[in-house]
Amino acid sequence: MRAVEFQEYGAPEVLKAVEVGTPEPGPGQVTIDAAYVGVNFADLKARAEGYRVESLPFRPGLEVSGRIRTVGEGVEGLRPGQEVAALVDGGAYAEVVVAEHATVFPLPEGLDLRTAATLPTVLPTAHALVHEVGRLRSGESVLVHGAAGGIGTVAGQLARAAGAGAVYGVVSTAAKAGHALEHGYDQVFTTDSFADEVRRATDGRGVDLVLDPVGGETLRHGLDVLAVFGRLVSFGNASGSEPWHVGQAELYAKGRAVGGFSILTLAQSSPEALRSLAERAFGTVTDGTVTLPVSAEFALADAAEAHRLMGGRTSTGKLLLRVAD
């Protein structure tokens, strides 16, 4: 079968198309004939920095849609030929993908394979940030970093549907603001000035919830613009900064709280909680609450071009690799 791997860390060109043997599922696993594969920032960090890479060569890819090829021993409720989406801990850049059955989700009626490939990481993550961890209440305000990306696009819509009083977004360049404004955001700021803009927009009160995948100084500025009893949820460290620490001085005076979320960690520690979360999240697509546009689609062999586009920080929405027609 065809797959895309890298044997060394570096720029997008280290991604190479290879011919490898077709895998078979182990106990509790299935194999999936891939139709589409989602491209995520974690794939870029794996390729460039070795993020979550145990050994080389390494095959990136966290989310896939397609049809079940083979079912391993002990798997119930899944069958060959069934259309599914799956979250995997690497390995999705391939024609056949191995997945643990607990993170394989049968597609609800009306959800096509192309749309399904955009969902396994993005939609449950955004749902958890807004609801399960962020606990946004009707009338509250929210600030979302990366508002034009996949998670940001969904989080803005979920916040609006939850009755948020104000939905503010942060983007890396002004050119991305239009995309965010079309997907649930009231106002959109740029990274270099968002803290001052938030204070101005809220008359100095601050926001009730901040969702931050950036870390570093961006996270610290986010803490500074939290209202009394505000919450900040960290779900990444795209800045590559040293691990951050927060304590009494930042939290006690105004009753602020900090939470965190990683869908890959949840998949390992509590797959049943992930399954329940995914079912709730997928429902927001089938009922029309959320749409996640695909801004670009590439052939599997052109994965390097997808990485180049995402790495240039000019893309919006979701990027996909097309594996099969």
Stockholm file with secondary structure:
# STOCKHOLM 1.0

chainA/1-325         MRAVEFQEYGAPEVLKAVEVGTPEPGPGQVTIDAAYVGVNFADLKARAEGYRVESLPFRPGLEVSGRIRTVGEGVEGLRPGQEVAALVDGGAYAEVVVAEHATVFPLPEGLDLRTAATLPTVLPTAHALVHEVGRLRSGESVLVHGAAGGIGTVAGQLARAAGAGAVYGVVSTAAKAGHALEHGYDQVFTTDSFADEVRRATDGRGVDLVLDPVGGETLRHGLDVLAVFGRLVSFGNASGSEPWHVGQAELYAKGRAVGGFSILTLAQSSPEALRSLAERAFGTVTDGTVTLPVSAEFALADAAEAHRLMGGRTSTGKLLLRVAD
#=GR chainA/1-325 SS CEEEEBSSCSSGGGCEEEECCCCCCCTTEEEEEEEEEEECHHHHHHHHHCTTCCSSSBCCCSEEEEEEEEECTTCCSCCTTCEEEEECSSCCSBSEEEEEGGGEEECCTTCCHHHHTTSTTHHHHHHIIIIIITCCCTTCEEEEESTTSHHHHHHHHHHHHTTCSEEEEEESSGGGHHHHHTTTCSEEEETTTHHHHHHHHTTTCCEEEEEESSCHHHHHHHHHTEEEEEEEEECCCTTCCCCCCCCHHHHTTTTCEEEECCHHHHHHHCHHHHHHHHHHHHHHHHTTSCCCCEEEEEEGGGHHHHHHHHHTTCCCSEEEEECCC
#=GC SS_cons         CEEEEBSSCSSGGGCEEEECCCCCCCTTEEEEEEEEEEECHHHHHHHHHCTTCCSSSBCCCSEEEEEEEEECTTCCSCCTTCEEEEECSSCCSBSEEEEEGGGEEECCTTCCHHHHTTSTTHHHHHHIIIIIITCCCTTCEEEEESTTSHHHHHHHHHHHHTTCSEEEEEESSGGGHHHHHTTTCSEEEETTTHHHHHHHHTTTCCEEEEEESSCHHHHHHHHHTEEEEEEEEECCCTTCCCCCCCCHHHHTTTTCEEEECCHHHHHHHCHHHHHHHHHHHHHHHHTTSCCCCEEEEEEGGGHHHHHHHHHTTCCCSEEEEECCC
//
